[in-house]
Amino acid sequence: MELPLAFIGWFFTLLSAGALLLAAALIVILWNAGDLQRRYLGYSIWNDLVLAAIWVLGLAGGIGVLRLEPWGRYLTELFCWALIVLALLSAATRLYALKQPDTDAPVNWLGAIAGITLVLIPVLAICAATIVTLRSPEAMKAFS
């Protein structure tokens, strides 16, 4: 299934811009919340910077696809691969955390798997369709 290049460009540009704005808002909220939250920000600064860099990659790639720049194709594909890896790692981490015997509460495996499926399957589908589209001969012709 191939997607229109305009859809890919706008989708990843708006998604990345929204994620960066949300992250900035959350950082401001945590910074103003108190000392404990500020310490948490200090502990997670490297994670936050790497995630911001990945979202900037998606933003730049989306803009590049909209402008039909050759580098936009590569950045968007790289962003999709990073998103696939991060989504799979996040899902695996959440399932592994449920398996931990720390709590006495019953584990809701059905809810956890359903929640992961509702997020993971669409992310994998849109990223796979984007990669296939960007590697197609028509897309390569459009970017040259």
N, C-alpha and C positions, 0 to 999 in steps of 0.2 A: 504494500500500500504506500503510495507516494503522496506527500502533502504539498500544497502550493508553497512556493518559496516565500511569498508575502506572509502567509500564515506563520511559517517557521520564524521569520524575522520578527514579526510583531509579538508572537507568543513568547519567545525567549527574551526579547527586549523588555516587555512589560512584566513578565514573571521575575526576571532578575532585578529590575528596578524596584518592584514591589517588595521583594525579599530584602534588598538593601535598605529600603526605607523602614520596613518593619524592624530589622535588626538595629538600625540607628535609634528608633523610638524605644525599643526595649533596653538598649544601653543607657539612654537618658533616664528612663524610668528607674532602672536599677541604681544608677548613680545617685539619683535624688531620694531613693528609698531609705538609705541608712548605711551605717558602717559595715554591717555584715554583708549586705548586698555589694558594696564597693569592694570588699575583700574577695567576694566570689568573682567579680569582674577581673580582678587582678590575677586570680588563679587560672581563669579561662581565656586570658588575652591571646595566647598563641592559637588556640582552637578558633576563636572568633576571627582572628586575622586571616587564617587559612580559609575559613568559610567565606569571608568577605572577598578574598582574592578569587575564589571559585565563582562567586556570583558576579564579580566584575568581569571575569572571563565570559560568562554567559551574556552579560549586557553588551560587551564589546562584540562578541560573536553575532548576537542578534542584530545589532546596528550594522555590522559588516554584511550580513545577509540581506538586510533591507536595501543597502546601497550597492549590492551585487559586487562587493569587493572580494577578491580571491582569498584573502586572509580570513574573511568572515566565515567562510565554509569550514576552514580548519579549526578556528576557535570554537565554533558551535559544535562541531563533532567532538572536539576534546572536552567541552563542557558536558555533552551528553554522556560520554564515557565516564567522566568523573561523577556525574549524577547517578549513573547506574551503579557504580561501585559503592558510593555512599549510601544509596537506598538499600542495597543488599546487606551492607555491613550494619546499618541501623536496624533492619528487620531481624538479622541474626542476633544482634546484641539484645534486643528486646525479648526475643524468645529465650535466650540464654538466661537473662535476668529472671524470667518467670520460673525457671527450673531451680533456682537457688532455694535451699531449704531454710532460709532465714526466718520466714514468716509462718505463722500457724494458720493463716487464712487460706481457704481453698483457692487453687489456681484456676482462673477462667481461660482455659486454652481456646475454647471456641471464640470467645470475644477477642482474644489477642490475635488469633489467626485471621479472623474476619477483618479486624482493624488494619492489620498489615496488608492483607489482600486488597482492601479498598484504596490503599495508597500505593503499594508496590506495583501492582499490575498496570495501572494507568501510567505511572512514571516509566516503567520499562517499555510499554507500548509506544508512548510518544517519543521516547528517545530512540527506540529501534526504528520507528517510521522516519524520524528525522535523519538518522544516519543513512538509511537506505536511500532516501530522497537526495541527500547531499552527495552521495556517491554515484547517482544515476548519470547517464550520458547527457541527458537534457540539462541537468543542473550544472554539470561541468562546462557545458557549452555556454550556459547563461553567465557563468562566472569568468569566462575567459575574455 
